[in-house]
Amino acid sequence: MITVVGTGTGAPLPPDAESALAEAGLVVGARRHLAAARLPEGAEQIVLGPLAPALDVIEQYVNKVDKPGPVVVLASGDPGFFGIVRALAERFGAERLDVRPGVSSVATAFARVGLPWDDAVVVSAHGRELRTAVNVCRSRPKVAVLTGPGSGPAELGAALAYHSRERVLVVASALGDPEHERVERVTPAQAAVRDWGTAVSVVLCLDESRALAPVRTVAGPSAGPAQWALDEREFAHRDSMISKFEVRALALARIGPRLGELIWDIGAGSGSVAVECARFGAAVTAVEKTLDGCERVRANAEAHGVDVHVVHGAAPTVLSDLDDPDAVFIGGGGRELPAIVTACARRARRAVVVAMAALDRVPAARDALTGAGFDCEGVLLQSSRLAPLPGGVDRLSATNPVFLLWGVRPPARTEGVPQ
């Protein structure tokens, strides 16, 4: 058996973990964990750095016939929570692990600020690109980010300073260390200009106005909206300038918004598509050229309890200042539509969806998508809704037909796409 002991957030090791450590022949852990533990005399020690070499040493040791004692791995907090248990289970099998969890850094950080965290989203940026964590922080009111070199509070703050100025970052460093522990509240802009060193344990990103959610029965992020493709009456709009729910239903299916992604809504109008994408958990930027339209998008987002970053300006000009999207919905554009589709297709990582009322704009939009290497399909959507007549009978009321094109980037053609 390989015993994995969680430590490092201030709580002493339980007696059974102390006894396992006392019999160990090989002890593996970070330098600070090895220094703090009472190791048996003569036990071999491996300082954790790159994981693969440490796993190789453990494998060689467990295969020895004459090994002097079992293996003990010391890890931070709860080693089964974004920790070393995954790598050990994949290499040696879960049945060979005896895990003694400690308190995770996430639980400790939320305890320090006095907040429940059953409704928090936890995302790891350790050894991973930061954009997923940034998008989750933009879309959710309570997020814990596990950081790493190049993905720390400064980088996270710099990414959020423009889009999410209302967020507060709680930077928790050296949790459990009675001399060096620090828990600091800063704005994203303040975090961006600090050197935080190497002792950061976790960063909490909070919208403090929504930090206390209603009582939950299921932990983690919400399971998604109970209903989508909402009726137009669910949104404030001007002169019926809104994507009809039939169009929105197919557009959302082709956009595929999800937690950790960034979606653009170009020519947002009422922001109905932007709001629906945000309700699925995506971070959303809505581009709208009219000031009253921008206010309408903000009002609709607030009414539905989601965050939408609104940019006032005309596409494609304003797009150069935006972060690269995973998917794009284009609901406006006029004569600039081919240029807008081309600009979006060059930067979208996954998909572009275009809604048009005019038939003569379809070929140019399709050519722009295929010219950017997308596989393109489309459909003409025509629907007739039941409408009541006197006498308790109904008639069919036709809605305006809409052309919907969508381009999907094939996995084999991702060369040059922003990663």
C-alpha positions as CSV (number, residue, x, y, z in Angstrom):
1,M,0.0,0.0,0.0
2,I,1.0,3.6,-0.6
3,T,-0.2,5.9,2.2
4,V,-1.1,9.4,1.1
5,V,-1.3,12.0,3.9
6,G,-2.8,15.4,3.5
7,T,-1.0,18.1,5.4
8,G,0.0,21.7,5.1
9,T,-3.0,23.8,6.2
10,G,-2.2,24.1,9.9
11,A,-4.0,21.0,11.3
12,P,-1.7,18.5,13.0
13,L,-1.4,15.0,11.5
14,P,-3.9,12.6,12.9
15,P,-2.5,9.7,15.1
16,D,-3.0,7.1,12.4
17,A,-1.0,9.2,9.9
18,E,1.8,9.7,12.4
19,S,2.0,6.0,13.0
20,A,2.1,5.3,9.2
21,L,4.9,7.9,8.9
22,A,6.9,6.3,11.7
23,E,7.1,3.0,9.8
24,A,7.8,4.5,6.4
25,G,10.8,3.4,4.3
26,L,10.3,6.0,1.6
27,V,8.7,9.4,2.2
28,V,7.8,11.6,-0.7
29,G,6.7,15.3,-0.4
30,A,7.5,18.9,-1.0
31,R,10.5,20.3,0.8
32,R,8.4,22.1,3.4
33,H,6.3,19.0,4.2
34,L,9.4,16.9,4.7
35,A,11.0,19.6,6.9
36,A,7.9,19.8,9.1
37,A,7.3,16.0,9.5
38,R,8.9,13.7,12.0
39,L,10.5,11.3,9.7
40,P,11.9,7.9,10.8
41,E,15.6,7.6,11.0
42,G,17.0,6.0,7.9
43,A,14.0,6.6,5.7
44,E,14.7,7.5,2.1
45,Q,13.3,10.9,1.1
46,I,12.2,12.2,-2.3
47,V,11.6,15.9,-2.7
48,L,8.7,16.5,-5.1
49,G,9.5,18.5,-8.1
50,P,8.5,17.2,-11.6
51,L,6.0,14.4,-10.9
52,A,7.1,11.8,-13.4
53,P,10.6,11.1,-11.9
54,A,9.0,10.9,-8.4
55,L,6.5,8.3,-9.7
56,D,9.3,6.3,-11.3
57,V,11.2,6.2,-7.9
58,I,8.1,5.1,-6.1
59,E,7.5,2.3,-8.7
60,Q,11.1,1.1,-8.3
61,Y,10.8,1.1,-4.5
62,V,7.4,-0.7,-4.3
63,N,8.8,-3.4,-6.6
64,K,11.7,-4.1,-4.3
65,V,11.6,-7.4,-2.4
66,D,13.6,-6.2,0.6
67,K,12.2,-2.7,1.1
68,P,12.5,-1.6,4.7
69,G,9.0,-0.1,5.0
70,P,6.0,1.2,3.2
71,V,5.7,4.4,1.0
72,V,4.2,7.5,2.5
73,V,3.4,10.5,0.3
74,L,2.9,13.9,2.0
75,A,0.7,16.3,0.1
76,S,-1.0,19.6,0.7
77,G,-4.5,19.7,2.1
78,D,-6.8,17.1,0.6
79,P,-4.7,15.2,-1.9
80,G,-7.8,13.8,-3.7
81,F,-8.9,17.3,-4.6
82,F,-6.8,18.4,-7.7
83,G,-4.0,16.6,-6.0
84,I,-1.5,13.8,-6.4
85,V,-4.1,11.0,-5.8
86,R,-5.1,11.1,-9.4
87,A,-1.6,10.5,-10.7
88,L,-0.9,7.8,-8.1
89,A,-4.2,6.0,-8.9
90,E,-3.5,6.1,-12.6
91,R,0.0,4.7,-12.1
92,F,-0.5,2.2,-9.3
93,G,-4.3,1.6,-9.1
94,A,-6.7,3.1,-6.6
95,E,-6.8,-0.2,-4.6
96,R,-3.2,0.3,-3.6
97,L,-3.8,3.7,-2.0
98,D,-4.5,4.5,1.6
99,V,-5.6,8.2,1.5
100,R,-5.7,10.2,4.8
101,P,-7.1,13.6,3.6
102,G,-6.5,16.9,5.3
103,V,-8.4,20.2,5.0
104,S,-8.1,21.6,1.4
105,S,-6.7,25.0,0.8
106,V,-10.1,25.9,-0.8
107,A,-12.0,25.0,2.3
108,T,-9.5,26.8,4.5
109,A,-9.6,30.0,2.4
110,F,-13.4,30.2,2.5
111,A,-13.2,29.6,6.2
112,R,-10.8,32.5,6.6
113,V,-13.3,34.9,5.0
114,G,-16.4,33.3,6.7
115,L,-18.2,32.2,3.6
116,P,-19.9,28.9,2.7
117,W,-18.5,27.3,-0.5
118,D,-21.0,24.7,-1.5
119,D,-22.0,27.0,-4.4
120,A,-18.4,27.8,-5.4
121,V,-16.8,26.8,-8.6
122,V,-13.3,25.5,-8.2
123,V,-10.9,25.7,-11.2
124,S,-7.3,24.8,-11.5
125,A,-4.8,27.1,-13.4
126,H,-1.8,25.1,-12.1
127,G,0.0,23.9,-15.2
128,R,-2.9,24.9,-17.4
129,E,-3.7,27.9,-19.5
130,L,-5.3,30.7,-17.6
131,R,-8.1,31.6,-20.0
132,T,-10.5,28.9,-18.6
133,A,-10.1,30.3,-15.0
134,V,-10.6,33.8,-16.3
135,N,-13.8,33.0,-18.1
136,V,-15.2,31.1,-15.1
137,C,-14.3,34.1,-12.9
138,R,-16.1,36.4,-15.3
139,S,-19.3,34.3,-15.4
140,R,-19.6,33.1,-11.8
141,P,-20.0,35.1,-8.5
142,K,-17.9,32.7,-6.3
143,V,-14.8,31.0,-7.7
144,A,-11.7,29.4,-6.2
145,V,-8.7,29.4,-8.5
146,L,-5.8,27.0,-7.8
147,T,-2.8,29.0,-9.1
148,G,0.7,28.1,-10.4
149,P,3.7,29.7,-12.0
150,G,2.6,32.1,-14.7
151,S,-1.0,31.8,-13.6
152,G,-1.0,33.6,-10.3
153,P,-2.9,36.5,-8.7
154,A,-1.1,39.1,-10.9
155,E,-2.0,37.4,-14.1
156,L,-5.5,36.7,-13.0
157,G,-6.0,40.3,-11.9
158,A,-4.6,41.7,-15.1
159,A,-7.1,39.6,-17.1
160,L,-10.0,40.6,-15.0
161,A,-9.2,44.3,-14.4
162,Y,-10.9,45.5,-17.6
163,H,-13.9,43.0,-17.8
164,S,-14.8,42.4,-14.2
165,R,-13.8,45.5,-12.1
166,E,-16.6,44.7,-9.6
167,R,-14.9,41.5,-8.6
168,V,-12.9,41.2,-5.4
169,L,-9.9,38.9,-5.3
170,V,-9.0,37.2,-2.0
171,V,-5.4,36.0,-2.2
172,A,-4.6,33.4,0.5
173,S,-0.9,32.7,0.9
174,A,1.0,30.2,3.1
175,L,-2.3,28.9,4.6
176,G,-1.7,27.1,7.9
177,D,1.7,28.7,8.5
178,P,1.3,30.6,11.8
179,E,4.1,33.0,10.9
180,H,3.6,33.6,7.2
181,E,-0.1,33.1,6.5
182,R,-1.7,36.1,4.7
183,V,-5.3,36.6,3.5
184,E,-5.7,39.8,1.5
185,R,-8.6,41.4,-0.3
186,V,-7.6,43.3,-3.4
187,T,-9.2,44.6,-6.6
188,P,-8.1,42.9,-9.9
189,A,-6.2,46.0,-10.8
190,Q,-4.3,46.0,-7.5
191,A,-3.5,42.3,-7.8
192,A,-2.1,42.9,-11.3
193,V,0.7,45.1,-10.1
194,R,1.9,43.1,-7.1
195,D,4.6,40.5,-6.9
196,W,2.9,37.7,-4.9
197,G,5.9,35.4,-4.6
198,T,5.6,31.6,-4.5
199,A,3.6,31.0,-1.3
200,V,0.1,31.6,-2.8
201,S,-2.2,28.8,-1.8
202,V,-5.4,29.8,-3.6
203,V,-7.2,32.8,-5.0
204,L,-10.9,33.5,-4.4
205,C,-12.7,35.6,-7.0
206,L,-15.9,37.0,-5.5
207,D,-18.9,39.1,-6.6
208,E,-19.6,40.1,-3.0
209,S,-23.1,41.3,-3.8
210,R,-24.0,37.6,-4.6
211,A,-21.6,35.8,-2.3
212,L,-24.4,34.4,-0.2
213,A,-26.5,32.3,-2.5
214,P,-29.8,30.6,-1.4
215,V,-29.6,27.3,0.4
216,R,-28.4,24.5,-1.9
217,T,-29.0,20.8,-2.1
218,V,-26.4,20.1,-4.8
219,A,-22.9,21.4,-4.4
220,G,-20.9,23.1,-7.1
221,P,-22.0,25.2,-10.1
222,S,-25.7,25.2,-11.1
223,A,-26.7,22.4,-13.5
224,G,-27.7,24.9,-16.1
225,P,-30.9,26.7,-16.8
226,A,-34.2,24.9,-16.3
227,Q,-35.5,26.4,-19.5
228,W,-33.8,28.0,-22.5
229,A,-34.8,29.6,-25.8
230,L,-36.9,31.9,-23.7
231,D,-39.9,33.7,-25.0
232,E,-39.3,37.2,-26.4
233,R,-41.4,38.6,-23.6
234,E,-38.7,37.6,-21.2
235,F,-36.5,40.4,-22.6
236,A,-36.8,44.1,-23.0
237,H,-36.4,44.9,-26.7
238,R,-37.2,47.6,-29.2
239,D,-39.7,47.2,-32.1
240,S,-39.5,43.4,-32.0
241,M,-35.7,43.7,-32.8
242,I,-34.9,40.4,-31.0
243,S,-33.9,36.9,-32.1
244,K,-37.1,34.8,-32.1
245,F,-37.0,31.9,-29.7
246,E,-37.1,29.3,-32.6
247,V,-34.0,30.9,-34.1
248,R,-32.3,31.2,-30.7
249,A,-32.9,27.5,-29.9
250,L,-31.0,26.4,-32.9
251,A,-28.3,29.1,-32.6
252,L,-27.7,28.1,-29.0
253,A,-27.4,24.4,-30.0
254,R,-24.7,25.3,-32.6
255,I,-22.9,27.8,-30.3
256,G,-22.7,25.3,-27.5
257,P,-22.0,27.7,-24.6
258,R,-20.5,26.2,-21.5
259,L,-18.6,27.0,-18.4
260,G,-15.1,28.2,-18.9
261,E,-15.6,29.4,-22.5
262,L,-15.9,33.0,-23.9
263,I,-18.8,33.8,-26.4
264,W,-19.1,36.9,-28.5
265,D,-22.6,38.3,-29.4
266,I,-22.1,40.7,-32.2
267,G,-24.9,43.2,-33.0
268,A,-26.4,42.2,-29.7
269,G,-29.6,44.3,-29.9
270,S,-31.5,43.2,-26.8
271,G,-28.8,40.8,-25.8
272,S,-31.1,37.8,-25.7
273,V,-28.5,35.4,-27.1
274,A,-25.8,36.9,-24.8
275,V,-28.0,36.4,-21.8
276,E,-28.9,32.8,-22.7
277,C,-25.2,31.9,-23.3
278,A,-24.4,33.4,-19.9
279,R,-27.2,31.4,-18.3
280,F,-25.4,28.2,-19.5
281,G,-22.3,29.4,-17.6
282,A,-20.2,30.9,-20.4
283,A,-18.4,34.3,-20.1
284,V,-20.0,36.6,-22.7
285,T,-19.0,39.8,-24.4
286,A,-21.9,41.6,-26.2
287,V,-21.0,44.2,-28.9
288,E,-23.7,46.8,-29.7
289,K,-23.3,50.0,-31.7
290,T,-26.1,52.0,-30.1
291,L,-26.0,53.4,-26.6
292,D,-29.6,52.6,-25.8
293,G,-29.0,49.0,-27.0
294,C,-26.0,48.7,-24.6
295,E,-28.2,49.8,-21.7
296,R,-30.9,47.3,-22.8
297,V,-28.4,44.5,-22.8
298,R,-27.2,45.4,-19.4
299,A,-30.8,45.6,-18.1
300,N,-31.7,42.2,-19.5
301,A,-28.5,40.6,-18.0
302,E,-29.3,42.1,-14.6
303,A,-32.9,40.9,-14.9
304,H,-31.8,37.3,-15.5
305,G,-29.0,37.4,-12.9
306,V,-26.0,36.9,-15.2
307,D,-22.9,38.8,-16.1
308,V,-22.5,40.1,-19.6
309,H,-19.6,42.4,-20.6
310,V,-21.1,45.0,-22.9
311,V,-18.9,46.8,-25.5
312,H,-20.2,49.9,-27.2
313,G,-19.0,50.2,-30.7
314,A,-19.3,48.9,-34.3
315,A,-17.9,45.6,-35.5
316,P,-15.4,44.7,-36.9
317,T,-13.5,47.8,-35.6
318,V,-13.9,47.1,-31.9
319,L,-13.2,43.4,-32.1
320,S,-9.4,43.9,-32.0
321,D,-9.5,44.9,-28.4
322,L,-11.4,41.7,-27.2
323,D,-10.1,38.4,-26.0
324,D,-10.3,35.6,-28.5
325,P,-13.7,33.8,-28.3
326,D,-14.5,30.1,-28.3
327,A,-17.7,30.8,-30.4
328,V,-19.4,33.8,-31.9
329,F,-23.0,34.7,-32.7
330,I,-23.6,37.4,-35.3
331,G,-27.0,38.8,-35.3
332,G,-26.4,42.1,-37.1
333,G,-23.9,43.6,-39.5
334,G,-25.6,45.1,-42.6
335,R,-23.2,45.8,-45.4
336,E,-20.3,45.1,-43.1
337,L,-21.4,41.5,-42.5
338,P,-18.8,39.8,-44.7
339,A,-16.0,41.7,-43.0
340,I,-17.5,40.9,-39.6
341,V,-17.8,37.2,-40.3
342,T,-14.2,37.1,-41.7
343,A,-12.8,38.9,-38.6
344,C,-14.8,36.6,-36.2
345,A,-13.8,33.4,-38.1
346,R,-10.1,34.3,-37.9
347,R,-10.3,34.3,-34.2
348,A,-13.0,31.9,-33.1
349,R,-11.6,28.7,-31.6
350,R,-14.6,26.6,-32.3
351,A,-17.7,27.9,-34.1
352,V,-19.3,31.0,-35.7
353,V,-23.1,31.2,-36.1
354,V,-24.7,33.9,-38.3
355,A,-28.4,34.9,-38.4
356,M,-29.6,36.8,-41.5
357,A,-33.0,38.1,-42.7
358,A,-31.8,38.9,-46.3
359,L,-31.2,36.1,-48.8
360,D,-28.6,38.1,-50.7
361,R,-26.2,38.2,-47.7
362,V,-26.1,34.5,-47.4
363,P,-23.5,33.7,-50.1
364,A,-21.0,36.3,-48.8
365,A,-21.3,35.1,-45.2
366,R,-20.9,31.5,-46.3
367,D,-17.8,32.3,-48.4
368,A,-16.3,34.1,-45.4
369,L,-16.8,31.0,-43.2
370,T,-15.5,28.5,-45.7
371,G,-12.6,30.8,-46.6
372,A,-11.5,30.8,-43.0
373,G,-11.4,27.0,-43.1
374,F,-14.7,26.3,-41.4
375,D,-17.1,23.5,-42.4
376,C,-20.3,25.5,-43.1
377,E,-23.9,24.4,-43.0
378,G,-27.2,26.4,-42.9
379,V,-30.9,26.3,-42.9
380,L,-33.9,28.6,-43.6
381,L,-36.0,28.7,-40.5
382,Q,-39.7,29.3,-41.0
383,S,-42.3,28.8,-38.2
384,S,-45.9,29.5,-37.6
385,R,-47.2,30.0,-34.1
386,L,-50.6,29.3,-32.7
387,A,-52.5,32.5,-32.3
388,P,-56.0,32.7,-30.7
389,L,-59.1,33.8,-32.6
390,P,-62.5,34.7,-31.2
391,G,-64.6,31.7,-30.4
392,G,-61.9,29.7,-28.7
393,V,-60.1,28.6,-31.9
394,D,-56.6,29.2,-33.2
395,R,-54.9,30.3,-36.4
396,L,-51.3,30.0,-37.5
397,S,-49.3,33.2,-37.4
398,A,-46.2,33.1,-39.5
399,T,-42.9,34.6,-38.2
400,N,-40.4,36.2,-40.5
401,P,-38.1,33.6,-42.1
402,V,-34.4,33.7,-41.0
403,F,-31.4,32.2,-42.5
404,L,-29.0,30.6,-40.0
405,L,-25.5,29.6,-41.1
406,W,-23.0,28.0,-38.8
407,G,-19.3,27.2,-39.3
408,V,-17.4,24.7,-37.2
409,R,-13.6,24.6,-37.2
410,P,-12.5,21.0,-37.9
411,P,-10.0,19.7,-35.3
412,A,-7.5,19.0,-38.1
413,R,-7.3,22.6,-39.2
414,T,-6.4,24.4,-36.0
415,E,-2.9,25.6,-37.1
416,G,-2.6,29.3,-36.4
417,V,-5.7,29.5,-34.2
418,P,-5.1,31.3,-30.9
419,Q,-4.7,28.7,-28.1
